[in-house]
């Protein structure tokens, strides 16, 4: 039996299994629901981790600094963030009410602001290491920090109940999870030729969707072979400099 789905239609996990079985003309006695769910989950993970910055994972949040505390866990499961209490997959930018924090490498930050110095004050810089954000200088009071980053993906595939869809992704991606599952099912059925064919379809369609969703915003000019090491420098007509601990 041949099944077809239009690109852009929502698919739930039991519909993905039916799509796979229809293409291979098999039933649950050939490949169980659990195994197909695992195959679909593999495809989901392939797409999730093929890009670090899918736009549909963009998230905004806030946290409040604590006097004398420089390190904050924003990426692992914690209660530091106001909304995304499971943490963020990656932190893109931090700001206060009146300025954007500049990113520093951990070594540079620790040289300029050694932890054994009394360098407390308003925060101007941050570094990111071992899933923790370090603020420089160490905050001297409670201060609201606004975070832009990328949330952690929801799990999908293994253990997903019927009626579940991959809610993190737009609908055009849904058929791709099933397509990857088709390739894996052909592998399981010892048909490497068809498996390779569907892997190729999966890869081409993923490239198309990546080009559609990973793009430079229209107001931002596309500049090749140029890099601003400092966000602050790119926004200011004045040259940037570090604020030293004794200032």
N, C-alpha and C positions, 0 to 999 in steps of 0.2 A: 504493500500500500504506500502511495506517495502522498506526503503531506507538504503543504507549502504555507509559509507565513510571510506577510508583507513586512518589509523593513519599517520599523517605527511602531510596531504593535507590542503592547505589553504581553509578556509571556510569564506565566507562573511555572514553578518547577515541574509540576506534573505534566504541563503542556510541553515543556522541553523534552521530558522523557518520551512522551508520545511522538514527538517529532523525530527523535532519534530512532525509536523502534520502527516508525513508519518507513523511514528511509532504508533501514537495513532489513525490513521485513522479518523482524524478530519479536518475541514477547518476553514477559518477565521470567520465563523458565530459562531463557538464553542469558540474559543479563538482569540481575535483580535491581530493584529500585535503589537500594543502598549504593550499589556500584555505580549506577548511572548518576546518582546525586554526587558521588565523589568525582566522577569525570567532569560534570558540569562545574563543580566547585574549583577544579583545577583550571578550567578555562576562565572562570571568574578571577581567580588569583593572578593568572597570566596577564589579564587586562589591567587589574588594579595596580599591579606593581610594574607594569611596563612604562608608566609615567609617574613621576613624583608629584606633579602638580596638575592633576585633572581639575578643571574649573568647577566641576560640581562637588568637589570636596572643600571648596573655599569656605572658611568660617571666620567669624569675628567673635571676640570675647573680651573679658576684662579680668584682672586680678588686682589685689591690693597689696602693696609692699608692707613689710614689717620693719620697724626700726631695728637696725643692726643686722638684718638678714640679707645676704647678697645672692643666695642661690634659691631658685624656684623651679619646681618640677612641673612642667607644663605638658610634657609629652607622654609620660606614663599615666596609668590610672591614678588619679588624685582628686582632691577636692579644692585645689588651688583656683581653678577656673570657675567662673560663675555659671556658664552654660554647658560647655563640653567637659563634663566631669569625668569622662573616660580618657581625657587627654587629647593632645593633637599629634598627628603624624609628623608634622613639621611646622616650624615657626618661621614666618616670612618677614614680619615687621612688628616693631613695638613703638608705641608713642605715649607721651603723657598728654595733659590737656593743652600744652603750649609748644611742644617740639617733638620731632621724630628722633628716636634713639638710633645712634650709628652703630653698626656691627663692627666688633673688633675680634681678631683672633684671640684665643684664650691666652697664649703666651704674651702677646702685646698687652692685653688687659691686666694680666697679673704682674707684669713688670711695672707698668705705670701706676697701678693701684694694688700694691701688695696687701695681702690679707692681714698682715701683722701691723699695718699702719692705721692711724686714726683718720681715714679718708672718707668720712661719711658726708652725705649731702644730697642734693637733687641729682637724679639719675640722668646721664647723658649717653651712656654706651651700654652694650650688652654683648655677651658671647654665648655660644651654645656648645655644650660638651656633655656626653654621657646622658643625654635626654634631660639635661638641666640647663636653665637659663641663669647666667650670672650677670648681675647688674653692677655697673660702675658709675660713680662711686657707690659704696654700700649705702642704701637708703637710710636717711636719718629720721624719717617719719612715715606715716601711712600715706601712700600716694597711689592713685588709680593709674594702672597701666593698661592701655588698650592694645589688644593682640589681633594680628591678622595671621592666619595660618591655614593649615589643611587638616581636616578632621580625620580620624581613623575610620577605615572602611568597616561597614557591617559585614558579618560573616554570611556566606551563602553557599549552598551546596550540601556538603556533608551535614546531616542533622537538620536540614531545613524541612519544615512541615509542608505538606501539600497546601496550595493556596498562597505560598510565599513567592514574591517576585524580588528581583535584585533592585531594591528601591533606590540605592545610591546612584544608579546609572540611568541616563535617559533611555527611552524605549528602543532607539536604533541599535543599541548594544545587545539587547536581549537575545536576538537571534544568533549573535556570535557565541554566546555561552553554549547554546545548543549545537552550533556548528563544531565547536571544539569537542563537545561530547560525541558527535558523530565520528570524528577522526579517532578518538580514543576507543570508541566501540568497534570500529573497523579493525583497529589494532588487536583488540581483545578477541575478535572473530578471525584473526590470522589472515587479514587481507591488507597487507602493507601498501599495495598500490592505491586502493581507495582511501586508506588512511592518509597517505601523503597528499592525495588530491584535496581532501578536505582540510588538512593543515594549511595547504596553499591558499584555499579560499578564506580560511580564518585569518591568515596573515595579511592578505590583500585588503580584506574588508576592515581589519583593525587599522591599517595604514590610512585608509580613506577616512575613517572616523577620527583618527588622531589628527589628521590635517584639518578636519572640520572644527574640532573642539580645542586644539592647542594652537593658538594663533595670537599674534600681536594685536592688542586692542587698536581699533581704528584711529583714535586720537593720538596714539603714540607712534612716532616715525620709526621705521625699521632701519636700524643702523648696524652694519656689519663690521666685525673686527675692531670694536671699540668697547672699552669696559670702564665704568666708573666704580672704583673701589668703595666709594663712600656715597651713601644716599644723601647725606647732608650736603656734600660738595656739589652734587648734581642739582640741588635745589637752591644753592646760594651763590651770589656773585662774589662772595668773599672766600678766600682760601681756607680750607679746614685745618684745624690743629687739634691735638689732644689737650684735654684739660688735666693737668697734673695733680697729684694727690695733695701737694702743698698749697695749691691755689685756693 
